[in-house]
């Protein structure tokens, strides 16, 4: 996950440097779904995604290996 975050940051820097995307924190940039960037909706969506990731990782980690 650390490598994926690093690669995503490098990709964002390249796209931003070439003018293909705008600054993520710009006041006039509401993002793809403005509801997810404002207040409680964004916090709930982020929490649900984090919970889903935890469930997926725990299920995969508990799976028995078959040979």
CHARMM internal coordinates of N, CA and C (Angstrom, degrees):
IC EDIT
DIST 1 N 1 CA 1.4380
DIST 1 CA 1 C 1.5243
ANGL 1 N 1 CA 1 C 110.29
DIST 1 C 2 N 1.3032
ANGL 1 CA 1 C 2 N 116.81
DIHE 1 N 1 CA 1 C 2 N -33.28
DIST 2 N 2 CA 1.4574
ANGL 1 C 2 N 2 CA 119.48
DIHE 1 CA 1 C 2 N 2 CA 179.35
DIST 2 CA 2 C 1.5250
ANGL 2 N 2 CA 2 C 110.06
DIHE 1 C 2 N 2 CA 2 C -65.80
DIST 2 C 3 N 1.3336
ANGL 2 CA 2 C 3 N 116.16
DIHE 2 N 2 CA 2 C 3 N -43.30
DIST 3 N 3 CA 1.4652
ANGL 2 C 3 N 3 CA 119.86
DIHE 2 CA 2 C 3 N 3 CA 179.20
DIST 3 CA 3 C 1.5194
ANGL 3 N 3 CA 3 C 110.49
DIHE 2 C 3 N 3 CA 3 C -64.93
DIST 3 C 4 N 1.3237
ANGL 3 CA 3 C 4 N 117.95
DIHE 3 N 3 CA 3 C 4 N -38.73
DIST 4 N 4 CA 1.4613
ANGL 3 C 4 N 4 CA 120.91
DIHE 3 CA 3 C 4 N 4 CA 178.76
DIST 4 CA 4 C 1.5181
ANGL 4 N 4 CA 4 C 111.68
DIHE 3 C 4 N 4 CA 4 C -63.73
DIST 4 C 5 N 1.3284
ANGL 4 CA 4 C 5 N 116.97
DIHE 4 N 4 CA 4 C 5 N -40.85
DIST 5 N 5 CA 1.4611
ANGL 4 C 5 N 5 CA 120.61
DIHE 4 CA 4 C 5 N 5 CA 177.07
DIST 5 CA 5 C 1.5207
ANGL 5 N 5 CA 5 C 111.69
DIHE 4 C 5 N 5 CA 5 C -65.07
DIST 5 C 6 N 1.3230
ANGL 5 CA 5 C 6 N 115.94
DIHE 5 N 5 CA 5 C 6 N -38.67
DIST 6 N 6 CA 1.4620
ANGL 5 C 6 N 6 CA 119.90
DIHE 5 CA 5 C 6 N 6 CA 178.05
DIST 6 CA 6 C 1.5212
ANGL 6 N 6 CA 6 C 111.22
DIHE 5 C 6 N 6 CA 6 C -65.57
DIST 6 C 7 N 1.3311
ANGL 6 CA 6 C 7 N 116.47
DIHE 6 N 6 CA 6 C 7 N -43.53
DIST 7 N 7 CA 1.4639
ANGL 6 C 7 N 7 CA 120.09
DIHE 6 CA 6 C 7 N 7 CA 178.61
DIST 7 CA 7 C 1.5232
ANGL 7 N 7 CA 7 C 111.38
DIHE 6 C 7 N 7 CA 7 C -65.02
DIST 7 C 8 N 1.3297
ANGL 7 CA 7 C 8 N 117.35
DIHE 7 N 7 CA 7 C 8 N -38.38
DIST 8 N 8 CA 1.4588
ANGL 7 C 8 N 8 CA 120.41
DIHE 7 CA 7 C 8 N 8 CA 177.91
DIST 8 CA 8 C 1.5282
ANGL 8 N 8 CA 8 C 110.52
DIHE 7 C 8 N 8 CA 8 C -65.16
DIST 8 C 9 N 1.3284
ANGL 8 CA 8 C 9 N 117.35
DIHE 8 N 8 CA 8 C 9 N -38.82
DIST 9 N 9 CA 1.4592
ANGL 8 C 9 N 9 CA 120.58
DIHE 8 CA 8 C 9 N 9 CA 177.64
DIST 9 CA 9 C 1.5194
ANGL 9 N 9 CA 9 C 112.29
DIHE 8 C 9 N 9 CA 9 C -65.01
DIST 9 C 10 N 1.3189
ANGL 9 CA 9 C 10 N 116.37
DIHE 9 N 9 CA 9 C 10 N -40.52
DIST 10 N 10 CA 1.4725
ANGL 9 C 10 N 10 CA 120.18
DIHE 9 CA 9 C 10 N 10 CA 177.73
DIST 10 CA 10 C 1.5195
ANGL 10 N 10 CA 10 C 110.21
DIHE 9 C 10 N 10 CA 10 C -65.68
DIST 10 C 11 N 1.3406
ANGL 10 CA 10 C 11 N 116.78
DIHE 10 N 10 CA 10 C 11 N -42.62
DIST 11 N 11 CA 1.4654
ANGL 10 C 11 N 11 CA 120.14
DIHE 10 CA 10 C 11 N 11 CA 178.69
DIST 11 CA 11 C 1.5277
ANGL 11 N 11 CA 11 C 110.70
DIHE 10 C 11 N 11 CA 11 C -62.20
DIST 11 C 12 N 1.3334
ANGL 11 CA 11 C 12 N 117.14
DIHE 11 N 11 CA 11 C 12 N -43.05
DIST 12 N 12 CA 1.4585
ANGL 11 C 12 N 12 CA 120.76
DIHE 11 CA 11 C 12 N 12 CA 178.13
DIST 12 CA 12 C 1.5227
ANGL 12 N 12 CA 12 C 111.04
DIHE 11 C 12 N 12 CA 12 C -62.00
DIST 12 C 13 N 1.3233
ANGL 12 CA 12 C 13 N 117.04
DIHE 12 N 12 CA 12 C 13 N -42.28
DIST 13 N 13 CA 1.4639
ANGL 12 C 13 N 13 CA 120.37
DIHE 12 CA 12 C 13 N 13 CA 179.28
DIST 13 CA 13 C 1.5258
ANGL 13 N 13 CA 13 C 111.26
DIHE 12 C 13 N 13 CA 13 C -62.22
DIST 13 C 14 N 1.3206
ANGL 13 CA 13 C 14 N 116.90
DIHE 13 N 13 CA 13 C 14 N -40.34
DIST 14 N 14 CA 1.4708
ANGL 13 C 14 N 14 CA 120.71
DIHE 13 CA 13 C 14 N 14 CA 178.62
DIST 14 CA 14 C 1.5195
ANGL 14 N 14 CA 14 C 110.04
DIHE 13 C 14 N 14 CA 14 C -65.46
DIST 14 C 15 N 1.3366
ANGL 14 CA 14 C 15 N 117.00
DIHE 14 N 14 CA 14 C 15 N -47.29
DIST 15 N 15 CA 1.4610
ANGL 14 C 15 N 15 CA 120.26
DIHE 14 CA 14 C 15 N 15 CA -179.49
DIST 15 CA 15 C 1.5222
ANGL 15 N 15 CA 15 C 111.65
DIHE 14 C 15 N 15 CA 15 C -64.28
DIST 15 C 16 N 1.3362
ANGL 15 CA 15 C 16 N 117.74
DIHE 15 N 15 CA 15 C 16 N -40.52
DIST 16 N 16 CA 1.4607
ANGL 15 C 16 N 16 CA 121.38
DIHE 15 CA 15 C 16 N 16 CA 178.59
DIST 16 CA 16 C 1.5259
ANGL 16 N 16 CA 16 C 110.55
DIHE 15 C 16 N 16 CA 16 C -67.31
DIST 16 C 17 N 1.3220
ANGL 16 CA 16 C 17 N 116.94
DIHE 16 N 16 CA 16 C 17 N -41.07
DIST 17 N 17 CA 1.4674
ANGL 16 C 17 N 17 CA 120.77
DIHE 16 CA 16 C 17 N 17 CA 179.79
DIST 17 CA 17 C 1.5154
ANGL 17 N 17 CA 17 C 112.79
DIHE 16 C 17 N 17 CA 17 C -64.02
DIST 17 C 18 N 1.3288
ANGL 17 CA 17 C 18 N 117.25
DIHE 17 N 17 CA 17 C 18 N -31.43
DIST 18 N 18 CA 1.4628
ANGL 17 C 18 N 18 CA 121.08
DIHE 17 CA 17 C 18 N 18 CA 178.56
DIST 18 CA 18 C 1.5233
ANGL 18 N 18 CA 18 C 112.84
DIHE 17 C 18 N 18 CA 18 C -88.72
DIST 18 C 19 N 1.3300
ANGL 18 CA 18 C 19 N 117.66
DIHE 18 N 18 CA 18 C 19 N 1.64
DIST 19 N 19 CA 1.4614
ANGL 18 C 19 N 19 CA 121.27
DIHE 18 CA 18 C 19 N 19 CA 177.98
DIST 19 CA 19 C 1.5238
ANGL 19 N 19 CA 19 C 114.15
DIHE 18 C 19 N 19 CA 19 C 76.99
DIST 19 C 20 N 1.3352
ANGL 19 CA 19 C 20 N 117.70
DIHE 19 N 19 CA 19 C 20 N 17.44
DIST 20 N 20 CA 1.4610
ANGL 19 C 20 N 20 CA 120.07
DIHE 19 CA 19 C 20 N 20 CA -179.07
DIST 20 CA 20 C 1.5254
ANGL 20 N 20 CA 20 C 112.95
DIHE 19 C 20 N 20 CA 20 C -84.80
DIST 20 C 21 N 1.3302
ANGL 20 CA 20 C 21 N 117.38
DIHE 20 N 20 CA 20 C 21 N -21.55
DIST 21 N 21 CA 1.4646
ANGL 20 C 21 N 21 CA 121.75
DIHE 20 CA 20 C 21 N 21 CA 174.97
DIST 21 CA 21 C 1.5175
ANGL 21 N 21 CA 21 C 108.36
DIHE 20 C 21 N 21 CA 21 C -132.57
DIST 21 C 22 N 1.3472
ANGL 21 CA 21 C 22 N 114.85
DIHE 21 N 21 CA 21 C 22 N 156.11
DIST 22 N 22 CA 1.4611
ANGL 21 C 22 N 22 CA 119.52
DIHE 21 CA 21 C 22 N 22 CA 177.44
DIST 22 CA 22 C 1.5218
ANGL 22 N 22 CA 22 C 110.25
DIHE 21 C 22 N 22 CA 22 C -92.04
DIST 22 C 23 N 1.3056
ANGL 22 CA 22 C 23 N 115.61
DIHE 22 N 22 CA 22 C 23 N 169.57
DIST 23 N 23 CA 1.4620
ANGL 22 C 23 N 23 CA 121.19
DIHE 22 CA 22 C 23 N 23 CA 179.32
DIST 23 CA 23 C 1.5234
ANGL 23 N 23 CA 23 C 109.78
DIHE 22 C 23 N 23 CA 23 C -60.83
DIST 23 C 24 N 1.3128
ANGL 23 CA 23 C 24 N 117.11
DIHE 23 N 23 CA 23 C 24 N 134.81
DIST 24 N 24 CA 1.4645
ANGL 23 C 24 N 24 CA 121.39
DIHE 23 CA 23 C 24 N 24 CA -175.97
DIST 24 CA 24 C 1.5235
ANGL 24 N 24 CA 24 C 111.82
DIHE 23 C 24 N 24 CA 24 C -66.67
DIST 24 C 25 N 1.3203
ANGL 24 CA 24 C 25 N 118.26
DIHE 24 N 24 CA 24 C 25 N -30.94
DIST 25 N 25 CA 1.4598
ANGL 24 C 25 N 25 CA 121.07
DIHE 24 CA 24 C 25 N 25 CA -176.50
DIST 25 CA 25 C 1.5193
ANGL 25 N 25 CA 25 C 113.35
DIHE 24 C 25 N 25 CA 25 C -96.56
DIST 25 C 26 N 1.3241
ANGL 25 CA 25 C 26 N 117.81
DIHE 25 N 25 CA 25 C 26 N 10.41
DIST 26 N 26 CA 1.4650
ANGL 25 C 26 N 26 CA 120.24
DIHE 25 CA 25 C 26 N 26 CA -179.55
DIST 26 CA 26 C 1.5279
ANGL 26 N 26 CA 26 C 109.39
DIHE 25 C 26 N 26 CA 26 C -65.21
DIST 26 C 27 N 1.3054
ANGL 26 CA 26 C 27 N 116.82
DIHE 26 N 26 CA 26 C 27 N 139.30
DIST 27 N 27 CA 1.4570
ANGL 26 C 27 N 27 CA 121.39
DIHE 26 CA 26 C 27 N 27 CA -178.69
DIST 27 CA 27 C 1.5116
ANGL 27 N 27 CA 27 C 113.65
DIHE 26 C 27 N 27 CA 27 C -63.92
DIST 27 C 28 N 1.3202
ANGL 27 CA 27 C 28 N 117.91
DIHE 27 N 27 CA 27 C 28 N -29.39
DIST 28 N 28 CA 1.4644
ANGL 27 C 28 N 28 CA 120.66
DIHE 27 CA 27 C 28 N 28 CA -178.82
DIST 28 CA 28 C 1.5218
ANGL 28 N 28 CA 28 C 112.71
DIHE 27 C 28 N 28 CA 28 C -92.57
DIST 28 C 29 N 1.3314
ANGL 28 CA 28 C 29 N 117.76
DIHE 28 N 28 CA 28 C 29 N 7.22
DIST 29 N 29 CA 1.4566
ANGL 28 C 29 N 29 CA 121.86
DIHE 28 CA 28 C 29 N 29 CA -179.25
DIST 29 CA 29 C 1.5279
ANGL 29 N 29 CA 29 C 109.10
DIHE 28 C 29 N 29 CA 29 C -106.79
DIST 29 C 30 N 1.3607
ANGL 29 CA 29 C 30 N 118.21
DIHE 29 N 29 CA 29 C 30 N 97.55
DIST 30 N 30 CA 1.4579
ANGL 29 C 30 N 30 CA 119.65
DIHE 29 CA 29 C 30 N 30 CA -177.49
DIST 30 CA 30 C 1.5210
ANGL 30 N 30 CA 30 C 113.49
DIHE 29 C 30 N 30 CA 30 C -79.63
DIST 30 C 31 N 1.3250
ANGL 30 CA 30 C 31 N 118.77
DIHE 30 N 30 CA 30 C 31 N -5.34
DIST 31 N 31 CA 1.4560
ANGL 30 C 31 N 31 CA 121.53
DIHE 30 CA 30 C 31 N 31 CA -178.14
DIST 31 CA 31 C 1.5171
ANGL 31 N 31 CA 31 C 111.25
DIHE 30 C 31 N 31 CA 31 C 84.32
DIST 31 C 32 N 1.3162
ANGL 31 CA 31 C 32 N 116.07
DIHE 31 N 31 CA 31 C 32 N -176.25
DIST 32 N 32 CA 1.4599
ANGL 31 C 32 N 32 CA 119.95
DIHE 31 CA 31 C 32 N 32 CA -179.65
DIST 32 CA 32 C 1.5190
ANGL 32 N 32 CA 32 C 111.60
DIHE 31 C 32 N 32 CA 32 C -68.89
DIST 32 C 33 N 1.3297
ANGL 32 CA 32 C 33 N 117.49
DIHE 32 N 32 CA 32 C 33 N -43.18
DIST 33 N 33 CA 1.4541
ANGL 32 C 33 N 33 CA 122.55
DIHE 32 CA 32 C 33 N 33 CA 178.94
DIST 33 CA 33 C 1.5223
ANGL 33 N 33 CA 33 C 108.34
DIHE 32 C 33 N 33 CA 33 C -124.95
DIST 33 C 34 N 1.3277
ANGL 33 CA 33 C 34 N 118.01
DIHE 33 N 33 CA 33 C 34 N 97.87
DIST 34 N 34 CA 1.4699
ANGL 33 C 34 N 34 CA 120.45
DIHE 33 CA 33 C 34 N 34 CA -176.49
DIST 34 CA 34 C 1.5221
ANGL 34 N 34 CA 34 C 113.78
DIHE 33 C 34 N 34 CA 34 C -56.73
DIST 34 C 35 N 1.3431
ANGL 34 CA 34 C 35 N 117.51
DIHE 34 N 34 CA 34 C 35 N -30.27
DIST 35 N 35 CA 1.4568
ANGL 34 C 35 N 35 CA 120.49
DIHE 34 CA 34 C 35 N 35 CA -179.85
DIST 35 CA 35 C 1.5240
ANGL 35 N 35 CA 35 C 111.77
DIHE 34 C 35 N 35 CA 35 C -59.07
DIST 35 C 36 N 1.3373
ANGL 35 CA 35 C 36 N 117.02
DIHE 35 N 35 CA 35 C 36 N -34.24
DIST 36 N 36 CA 1.4604
ANGL 35 C 36 N 36 CA 120.56
DIHE 35 CA 35 C 36 N 36 CA -177.70
DIST 36 CA 36 C 1.5258
ANGL 36 N 36 CA 36 C 112.70
DIHE 35 C 36 N 36 CA 36 C -78.29
DIST 36 C 37 N 1.3130
ANGL 36 CA 36 C 37 N 117.61
DIHE 36 N 36 CA 36 C 37 N -10.06
DIST 37 N 37 CA 1.4610
ANGL 36 C 37 N 37 CA 120.61
DIHE 36 CA 36 C 37 N 37 CA -178.11
DIST 37 CA 37 C 1.5183
ANGL 37 N 37 CA 37 C 112.71
DIHE 36 C 37 N 37 CA 37 C -103.25
DIST 37 C 38 N 1.3227
ANGL 37 CA 37 C 38 N 117.25
DIHE 37 N 37 CA 37 C 38 N -4.95
DIST 38 N 38 CA 1.4614
ANGL 37 C 38 N 38 CA 120.52
DIHE 37 CA 37 C 38 N 38 CA -175.50
DIST 38 CA 38 C 1.5158
ANGL 38 N 38 CA 38 C 111.35
DIHE 37 C 38 N 38 CA 38 C -115.40
DIST 38 C 39 N 1.2992
ANGL 38 CA 38 C 39 N 116.13
DIHE 38 N 38 CA 38 C 39 N 122.94
DIST 39 N 39 CA 1.4477
ANGL 38 C 39 N 39 CA 123.50
DIHE 38 CA 38 C 39 N 39 CA 168.57
DIST 39 CA 39 C 1.5144
ANGL 39 N 39 CA 39 C 117.60
DIHE 38 C 39 N 39 CA 39 C 54.61
DIST 39 C 40 N 1.3254
ANGL 39 CA 39 C 40 N 114.24
DIHE 39 N 39 CA 39 C 40 N -136.31
DIST 40 N 40 CA 1.4509
ANGL 39 C 40 N 40 CA 122.46
DIHE 39 CA 39 C 40 N 40 CA -171.10
DIST 40 CA 40 C 1.5202
ANGL 40 N 40 CA 40 C 112.81
DIHE 39 C 40 N 40 CA 40 C -65.30
DIST 40 C 41 N 1.3205
ANGL 40 CA 40 C 41 N 118.76
DIHE 40 N 40 CA 40 C 41 N -36.46
DIST 41 N 41 CA 1.4631
ANGL 40 C 41 N 41 CA 121.49
DIHE 40 CA 40 C 41 N 41 CA -179.17
DIST 41 CA 41 C 1.5173
ANGL 41 N 41 CA 41 C 111.90
DIHE 40 C 41 N 41 CA 41 C -58.32
DIST 41 C 42 N 1.3109
ANGL 41 CA 41 C 42 N 116.19
DIHE 41 N 41 CA 41 C 42 N -43.40
DIST 42 N 42 CA 1.4610
ANGL 41 C 42 N 42 CA 120.55
DIHE 41 CA 41 C 42 N 42 CA 179.11
DIST 42 CA 42 C 1.5188
ANGL 42 N 42 CA 42 C 112.36
DIHE 41 C 42 N 42 CA 42 C -67.41
DIST 42 C 43 N 1.3308
ANGL 42 CA 42 C 43 N 116.73
DIHE 42 N 42 CA 42 C 43 N -38.23
DIST 43 N 43 CA 1.4662
ANGL 42 C 43 N 43 CA 120.19
DIHE 42 CA 42 C 43 N 43 CA 178.64
DIST 43 CA 43 C 1.5242
ANGL 43 N 43 CA 43 C 111.14
DIHE 42 C 43 N 43 CA 43 C -66.01
DIST 43 C 44 N 1.3324
ANGL 43 CA 43 C 44 N 116.30
DIHE 43 N 43 CA 43 C 44 N -42.30
DIST 44 N 44 CA 1.4686
ANGL 43 C 44 N 44 CA 119.67
DIHE 43 CA 43 C 44 N 44 CA 179.45
DIST 44 CA 44 C 1.5246
ANGL 44 N 44 CA 44 C 110.44
DIHE 43 C 44 N 44 CA 44 C -66.45
DIST 44 C 45 N 1.3387
ANGL 44 CA 44 C 45 N 117.13
DIHE 44 N 44 CA 44 C 45 N -44.32
DIST 45 N 45 CA 1.4663
ANGL 44 C 45 N 45 CA 120.49
DIHE 44 CA 44 C 45 N 45 CA 179.81
DIST 45 CA 45 C 1.5308
ANGL 45 N 45 CA 45 C 110.78
DIHE 44 C 45 N 45 CA 45 C -61.46
DIST 45 C 46 N 1.3192
ANGL 45 CA 45 C 46 N 117.39
DIHE 45 N 45 CA 45 C 46 N -44.01
DIST 46 N 46 CA 1.4624
ANGL 45 C 46 N 46 CA 120.76
DIHE 45 CA 45 C 46 N 46 CA 178.47
DIST 46 CA 46 C 1.5159
ANGL 46 N 46 CA 46 C 111.93
DIHE 45 C 46 N 46 CA 46 C -63.92
DIST 46 C 47 N 1.3173
ANGL 46 CA 46 C 47 N 117.05
DIHE 46 N 46 CA 46 C 47 N -41.13
DIST 47 N 47 CA 1.4551
ANGL 46 C 47 N 47 CA 120.96
DIHE 46 CA 46 C 47 N 47 CA 178.17
DIST 47 CA 47 C 1.5188
ANGL 47 N 47 CA 47 C 112.31
DIHE 46 C 47 N 47 CA 47 C -64.12
DIST 47 C 48 N 1.3470
ANGL 47 CA 47 C 48 N 116.59
DIHE 47 N 47 CA 47 C 48 N -41.63
DIST 48 N 48 CA 1.4612
ANGL 47 C 48 N 48 CA 120.17
DIHE 47 CA 47 C 48 N 48 CA 178.34
DIST 48 CA 48 C 1.5247
ANGL 48 N 48 CA 48 C 111.73
DIHE 47 C 48 N 48 CA 48 C -65.43
DIST 48 C 49 N 1.3154
ANGL 48 CA 48 C 49 N 116.83
DIHE 48 N 48 CA 48 C 49 N -40.00
DIST 49 N 49 CA 1.4617
ANGL 48 C 49 N 49 CA 119.73
DIHE 48 CA 48 C 49 N 49 CA 177.86
DIST 49 CA 49 C 1.5253
ANGL 49 N 49 CA 49 C 111.17
DIHE 48 C 49 N 49 CA 49 C -65.28
DIST 49 C 50 N 1.3268
ANGL 49 CA 49 C 50 N 116.95
DIHE 49 N 49 CA 49 C 50 N -41.28
DIST 50 N 50 CA 1.4584
ANGL 49 C 50 N 50 CA 121.18
DIHE 49 CA 49 C 50 N 50 CA 178.64
DIST 50 CA 50 C 1.5298
ANGL 50 N 50 CA 50 C 110.78
DIHE 49 C 50 N 50 CA 50 C -65.03
DIST 50 C 51 N 1.3341
ANGL 50 CA 50 C 51 N 116.75
DIHE 50 N 50 CA 50 C 51 N -40.26
DIST 51 N 51 CA 1.4610
ANGL 50 C 51 N 51 CA 121.28
DIHE 50 CA 50 C 51 N 51 CA 177.60
DIST 51 CA 51 C 1.5282
ANGL 51 N 51 CA 51 C 110.55
DIHE 50 C 51 N 51 CA 51 C -63.85
DIST 51 C 52 N 1.3385
ANGL 51 CA 51 C 52 N 116.81
DIHE 51 N 51 CA 51 C 52 N -44.10
DIST 52 N 52 CA 1.4684
ANGL 51 C 52 N 52 CA 120.66
DIHE 51 CA 51 C 52 N 52 CA 178.93
DIST 52 CA 52 C 1.5231
ANGL 52 N 52 CA 52 C 110.84
DIHE 51 C 52 N 52 CA 52 C -61.44
DIST 52 C 53 N 1.3181
ANGL 52 CA 52 C 53 N 117.54
DIHE 52 N 52 CA 52 C 53 N -40.80
DIST 53 N 53 CA 1.4516
ANGL 52 C 53 N 53 CA 121.13
DIHE 52 CA 52 C 53 N 53 CA 177.65
DIST 53 CA 53 C 1.5311
ANGL 53 N 53 CA 53 C 110.55
DIHE 52 C 53 N 53 CA 53 C -62.46
DIST 53 C 54 N 1.3192
ANGL 53 CA 53 C 54 N 117.00
DIHE 53 N 53 CA 53 C 54 N -42.26
DIST 54 N 54 CA 1.4546
ANGL 53 C 54 N 54 CA 120.48
DIHE 53 CA 53 C 54 N 54 CA 177.95
DIST 54 CA 54 C 1.5214
ANGL 54 N 54 CA 54 C 112.66
DIHE 53 C 54 N 54 CA 54 C -63.13
DIST 54 C 55 N 1.3298
ANGL 54 CA 54 C 55 N 117.22
DIHE 54 N 54 CA 54 C 55 N -40.65
DIST 55 N 55 CA 1.4646
ANGL 54 C 55 N 55 CA 120.98
DIHE 54 CA 54 C 55 N 55 CA 178.45
DIST 55 CA 55 C 1.5203
ANGL 55 N 55 CA 55 C 110.16
DIHE 54 C 55 N 55 CA 55 C -64.43
DIST 55 C 56 N 1.3149
ANGL 55 CA 55 C 56 N 117.00
DIHE 55 N 55 CA 55 C 56 N -46.23
DIST 56 N 56 CA 1.4660
ANGL 55 C 56 N 56 CA 121.13
DIHE 55 CA 55 C 56 N 56 CA -179.92
DIST 56 CA 56 C 1.5278
ANGL 56 N 56 CA 56 C 110.71
DIHE 55 C 56 N 56 CA 56 C -60.97
DIST 56 C 57 N 1.3219
ANGL 56 CA 56 C 57 N 116.75
DIHE 56 N 56 CA 56 C 57 N -46.95
DIST 57 N 57 CA 1.4690
ANGL 56 C 57 N 57 CA 119.72
DIHE 56 CA 56 C 57 N 57 CA -178.92
DIST 57 CA 57 C 1.5199
ANGL 57 N 57 CA 57 C 111.90
DIHE 56 C 57 N 57 CA 57 C -65.43
DIST 57 C 58 N 1.3307
ANGL 57 CA 57 C 58 N 118.39
DIHE 57 N 57 CA 57 C 58 N -37.51
DIST 58 N 58 CA 1.4602
ANGL 57 C 58 N 58 CA 119.39
DIHE 57 CA 57 C 58 N 58 CA -179.81
DIST 58 CA 58 C 1.5275
ANGL 58 N 58 CA 58 C 110.79
DIHE 57 C 58 N 58 CA 58 C -70.35
DIST 58 C 59 N 1.3290
ANGL 58 CA 58 C 59 N 118.33
DIHE 58 N 58 CA 58 C 59 N -37.53
DIST 59 N 59 CA 1.4619
ANGL 58 C 59 N 59 CA 120.90
DIHE 58 CA 58 C 59 N 59 CA 178.37
DIST 59 CA 59 C 1.5276
ANGL 59 N 59 CA 59 C 110.87
DIHE 58 C 59 N 59 CA 59 C -66.15
DIST 59 C 60 N 1.3172
ANGL 59 CA 59 C 60 N 116.45
DIHE 59 N 59 CA 59 C 60 N -42.20
DIST 60 N 60 CA 1.4644
ANGL 59 C 60 N 60 CA 119.70
DIHE 59 CA 59 C 60 N 60 CA 178.88
DIST 60 CA 60 C 1.5236
ANGL 60 N 60 CA 60 C 110.09
DIHE 59 C 60 N 60 CA 60 C -66.75
DIST 60 C 61 N 1.3151
ANGL 60 CA 60 C 61 N 117.19
DIHE 60 N 60 CA 60 C 61 N -38.90
DIST 61 N 61 CA 1.4628
ANGL 60 C 61 N 61 CA 120.99
DIHE 60 CA 60 C 61 N 61 CA -179.93
DIST 61 CA 61 C 1.5134
ANGL 61 N 61 CA 61 C 113.24
DIHE 60 C 61 N 61 CA 61 C -67.68
DIST 61 C 62 N 1.3142
ANGL 61 CA 61 C 62 N 118.47
DIHE 61 N 61 CA 61 C 62 N -28.12
DIST 62 N 62 CA 1.4534
ANGL 61 C 62 N 62 CA 122.07
DIHE 61 CA 61 C 62 N 62 CA -178.87
DIST 62 CA 62 C 1.5146
ANGL 62 N 62 CA 62 C 113.30
DIHE 61 C 62 N 62 CA 62 C -90.97
DIST 62 C 63 N 1.3097
ANGL 62 CA 62 C 63 N 117.12
DIHE 62 N 62 CA 62 C 63 N -6.25
DIST 63 N 63 CA 1.4608
ANGL 62 C 63 N 63 CA 121.39
DIHE 62 CA 62 C 63 N 63 CA -179.37
DIST 63 CA 63 C 1.5245
ANGL 63 N 63 CA 63 C 109.54
DIHE 62 C 63 N 63 CA 63 C -67.20
DIST 63 C 64 N 1.3238
ANGL 63 CA 63 C 64 N 115.24
DIHE 63 N 63 CA 63 C 64 N 136.84
DIST 64 N 64 CA 1.4621
ANGL 63 C 64 N 64 CA 119.80
DIHE 63 CA 63 C 64 N 64 CA 177.94
DIST 64 CA 64 C 1.5195
ANGL 64 N 64 CA 64 C 109.59
DIHE 63 C 64 N 64 CA 64 C -80.83
DIST 64 C 65 N 1.3162
ANGL 64 CA 64 C 65 N 115.22
DIHE 64 N 64 CA 64 C 65 N 142.47
DIST 65 N 65 CA 1.4563
ANGL 64 C 65 N 65 CA 120.30
DIHE 64 CA 64 C 65 N 65 CA 178.31
DIST 65 CA 65 C 1.5206
ANGL 65 N 65 CA 65 C 108.81
DIHE 64 C 65 N 65 CA 65 C -81.21
DIST 65 C 66 N 1.3153
ANGL 65 CA 65 C 66 N 115.64
DIHE 65 N 65 CA 65 C 66 N 136.17
DIST 66 N 66 CA 1.4575
ANGL 65 C 66 N 66 CA 120.19
DIHE 65 CA 65 C 66 N 66 CA 176.23
DIST 66 CA 66 C 1.5199
ANGL 66 N 66 CA 66 C 108.21
DIHE 65 C 66 N 66 CA 66 C -112.89
DIST 66 C 67 N 1.2984
ANGL 66 CA 66 C 67 N 115.56
DIHE 66 N 66 CA 66 C 67 N 137.75
DIST 67 N 67 CA 1.4693
ANGL 66 C 67 N 67 CA 119.43
DIHE 66 CA 66 C 67 N 67 CA -179.20
DIST 67 CA 67 C 1.5026
ANGL 67 N 67 CA 67 C 111.42
DIHE 66 C 67 N 67 CA 67 C -115.67
END
COOR INIT
IC SEED 1 N 1 CA 1 C
IC BUILD
